[in-house]
Amino acid sequence: MALTLAAIATSAWAQSMPARNSLPYKDCIRTDQINEWHVVDPQTAIVRTGPYQRYLVKLTASCDKLGIGNPGLMFVPSQSDKATAPFRICGGVGEKVRSRYQPGCAIQSVSLIDEATFDGYRNHAKYHSVTTQQPSKNP
């Protein structure tokens, strides 16, 4: 009986968690090639690597201090990624983002987005990378 209740509770908990989607290895964010980032809100960031790869990064929790300080956005790979793909973030379990004043926040998902979507998020971003030379907007 106790085992059945535990199985039901575990199943209900798993169904309430948002689905995790990881990108294929070839499409992952190359952290050593990031040339632009923007923090849109406490649970959303966008990143550009090179001229064509644009990403939407969703976080599992609210990270209110993300983007504040220098560096404003850093990606932290999972322990397994450090061994196999140290400069890639795919949206897998254990990957995080952080900033100088924000402890690590778990990444929920990473997805590729088109230029129009990227520009739409960028126009509403709260904090911007230094390399983009765009001033931060006050909320």
Buried (B, 14 or more C-beta within 10 A) or exposed (E): EEEEEEEEEEEEEEEEEEEEEBBEEEBBBBBEEBEBBBBBBBBBBBBBBEEEBBBBBBBBEEBEBBBBEEEBBBBBBBEEBEEEBEBBBBBBEBBBBBBEEBEBBBBBBBBBBEEEBBEEBBEEBBBBBEEBEBEBEEE
